[in-house]
Amino acid sequence: MDITLQRVGYTYAAGTPFQKQALHDVDVRIPDGSYTAVIGHTGSGKSTLLQHLNALLKPTEGTVRVGDTVITKETKGKQLRSVRRKVGIVFQFPEHQLFEETVLKDVMFGPLNFGIPEAEAAARAEELLGLLGLPEGTAEKSPFDLSGGQMRRVAIAGVLAMDPDVLVLDEPTAGLDPSGRREIMDLFHRLHEERDMTTILVTHSMEDAARYADHVIVMHDGTDVLEGPPEDVFGDAGRLARWRLEVPRTVAFQREFERGAGLPEGPPCLTEEQ
Ligand code: ADP
């Protein structure tokens, strides 16, 4: 299921003194089955863009296509619901949205809301908690008695419980320590591979984009300025510099190595902080 945006624009608070155009002339394609990274500086429009992917925001100009569903500013009701079902978003600090008495109820909330029978929703939730590496017995606990990292996994399980075709991740490792970050990123990588799920990672980490993505979109000042495979996008330091971006260290390291420049002194830093 490809996702395409054609000449998409979005203006917050249109027609008020607080009007702010956050996106303009966005033309991108997120290929079916890809692991796409959306990168760019703060304020470049990444979050606004991702909220268009499951119709939380409707474009004020242009068209968003999710598979065969078309979203414009006029789209209502059933179409929006159908897109929300297909595209799951893990927002930043998703654990802030936990609210039920038990972990199990929290993970089941979405599926029950969409009419999945209770037994099936419970079975899905249990399976996901295991898949996400949560210890046995977590299902019956209050989410608020868990560690921060575990709460985040529960919140992610809640999104996965909807069995989305597309998973959108907004800075999913924000606030985690380096080992927690690596674990979560490896988990998404595994889900992408095993479930064949189109994955869209919104990040300001060029390293994560280089390490995990097979398709990269660079946002700048509310529009897409570069799009393609990581080898192409990260292939030209001079071009990246136009948007104040650098070649990721891991890519630079690899290049030095391949050019036969000998082994650089130490391994590249793989844990650069957010
Ligand atoms: P990013 O995710 O890349 O940091 P955003 O999509 O959050 O970028 O923001 C793009 C632009 O839209 C910024 O100038 C930001 O200040 C503005 N913006 C974001 N959210 C709102 C909002 N709710 N109301 C008004 N302006 C907003």
Residues whose N, C-alpha, C, O or C-beta is under 5 A from the ligand:
A	BS01	ADP	Y12 K20 A22 H41 T42 G43 S44 G45 K46 S47 T48
